[in-house]
Amino acid sequence: MKISVFGGSQPKEDSTAYAEAKKLGRLLAQRGHTVLTGGYIGVMEAVSRGAHEAGGHVIGVTCEDIEAWRPIKANSWVMEEIRKKTLLERLHTLIHECDAAFALPGGAGTLTEISLLWNLMIVESLHRRPLILVGSGWQSTFDQFFKEFDTYMPVHQREILSFAKDVQTAVDILG
């Protein structure tokens, strides 16, 4: 399968978040999956590195919008780069080309990726696929969201999301 992994650009090589992301990339590659990331730094780099070092195929989806905003290029573990002009085209590729998606901790970009994929599955623009959110941060964020906006989200919409305490559990959920 092609697995998109979303996550923040902040984690550095010596952090726990980077190590977890690298482990996720390795676990996915060891199971024969192709990994798609945003292709740059932080979680994207760590996942790419873990998958590459385990012999997996790594696709980085990059875009001119990001590179105009921050002078950066695809990380060195990306084996195949798909370049897009805009951030929206990049998001479209990461979401439409995957058979499943994982979200590690991140900020507004990661939340956008989760929300867009989730909503496209809710309105059946995309067939359902696993969308697994990793870490207690996503669990508590969505618990609060569901509590505050309970009447706006029926249970069948909530059930599209899966939550995992760590990357090993997330990969086990994928099967």
Summary of the structure (lengths in Angstrom):
residues: 175
radius of gyration: 15.2
end to end distance: 11.4
largest distance: 45.9
contacts: 603
relative contact order: 0.16
helix: 49%
strand: 18%
